[in-house]
Amino acid sequence: MKDYLNIFKALSDENRLRILLMLKMRPLCVCEIYEVLNIALSTISAHLKLMKNIGLIEDEKEGRWVIYRLGKDNSFLHELLEALEKKLQNDQKILNDRIIISHTTREICALKLKEKQNI
């Protein structure tokens, strides 16, 4: 039961739900998630750490990026996300997230973050 409760706790936060739905689209690095959520990087990292610790997501180092993806072995999470995706298909925030992700690359995000930090 604890595993199921952890999933529902993770889904109870809007930003974590948005991250999971984005990761359902494709694997992402932190800077791509930042591009969509526009919240503090430390907050994104905290969300990712929590979801990784309970097995909802996995990470993998690719060059200079750490790439996050949905955990492969969590069929319950995948079923829940399918259902939520259908229920939220007309939600403006989710639609905007999808548009941003579809036009975003790691390289573009990294350049934007670098420029922002130099200002």
JOMO-V9899 format. One record per residue. N is the residue number from 1. OMEGA is omega in radians with two decimals (* if undefined). Layout:
n->N omega->OMEGA
n->N omega->OMEGA
//
This chain:
n->1 omega->-3.09
n->2 omega->3.14
n->3 omega->3.13
n->4 omega->3.11
n->5 omega->3.10
n->6 omega->3.11
n->7 omega->-3.13
n->8 omega->3.08
n->9 omega->3.13
n->10 omega->-3.13
n->11 omega->-3.10
n->12 omega->3.10
n->13 omega->-3.08
n->14 omega->-3.10
n->15 omega->3.10
n->16 omega->3.09
n->17 omega->3.12
n->18 omega->3.12
n->19 omega->-3.13
n->20 omega->3.10
n->21 omega->3.06
n->22 omega->-3.14
n->23 omega->3.04
n->24 omega->3.11
n->25 omega->-3.13
n->26 omega->3.05
n->27 omega->-3.07
n->28 omega->2.99
n->29 omega->-3.09
n->30 omega->-3.09
n->31 omega->3.07
n->32 omega->3.10
n->33 omega->3.10
n->34 omega->-3.13
n->35 omega->-3.12
n->36 omega->-3.02
n->37 omega->-3.14
n->38 omega->3.03
n->39 omega->-3.08
n->40 omega->3.12
n->41 omega->3.12
n->42 omega->3.10
n->43 omega->3.09
n->44 omega->3.14
n->45 omega->3.12
n->46 omega->3.09
n->47 omega->-3.12
n->48 omega->3.13
n->49 omega->3.13
n->50 omega->-3.10
n->51 omega->3.08
n->52 omega->-3.11
n->53 omega->3.12
n->54 omega->2.99
n->55 omega->3.13
n->56 omega->-3.13
n->57 omega->3.07
n->58 omega->3.04
n->59 omega->-3.14
n->60 omega->3.13
n->61 omega->3.06
n->62 omega->-3.09
n->63 omega->-3.13
n->64 omega->-3.10
n->65 omega->2.92
n->66 omega->-3.07
n->67 omega->-3.14
n->68 omega->3.10
n->69 omega->3.08
n->70 omega->3.06
n->71 omega->-3.08
n->72 omega->-2.98
n->73 omega->-3.10
n->74 omega->-3.08
n->75 omega->3.12
n->76 omega->3.10
n->77 omega->-3.13
n->78 omega->3.10
n->79 omega->3.11
n->80 omega->-3.13
n->81 omega->3.06
n->82 omega->-3.13
n->83 omega->3.14
n->84 omega->3.13
n->85 omega->3.10
n->86 omega->-3.13
n->87 omega->-3.08
n->88 omega->-3.05
n->89 omega->3.12
n->90 omega->3.11
n->91 omega->-3.03
n->92 omega->-3.13
n->93 omega->3.13
n->94 omega->3.10
n->95 omega->3.11
n->96 omega->3.09
n->97 omega->-3.11
n->98 omega->3.12
n->99 omega->-3.13
n->100 omega->-3.13
n->101 omega->-3.10
n->102 omega->-3.14
n->103 omega->-3.03
n->104 omega->3.02
n->105 omega->3.11
n->106 omega->-3.08
n->107 omega->3.12
n->108 omega->-3.13
n->109 omega->-3.13
n->110 omega->3.11
n->111 omega->3.12
n->112 omega->3.13
n->113 omega->3.14
n->114 omega->3.11
n->115 omega->-3.12
n->116 omega->-3.12
n->117 omega->3.14
n->118 omega->-3.11
n->119 omega->*
//
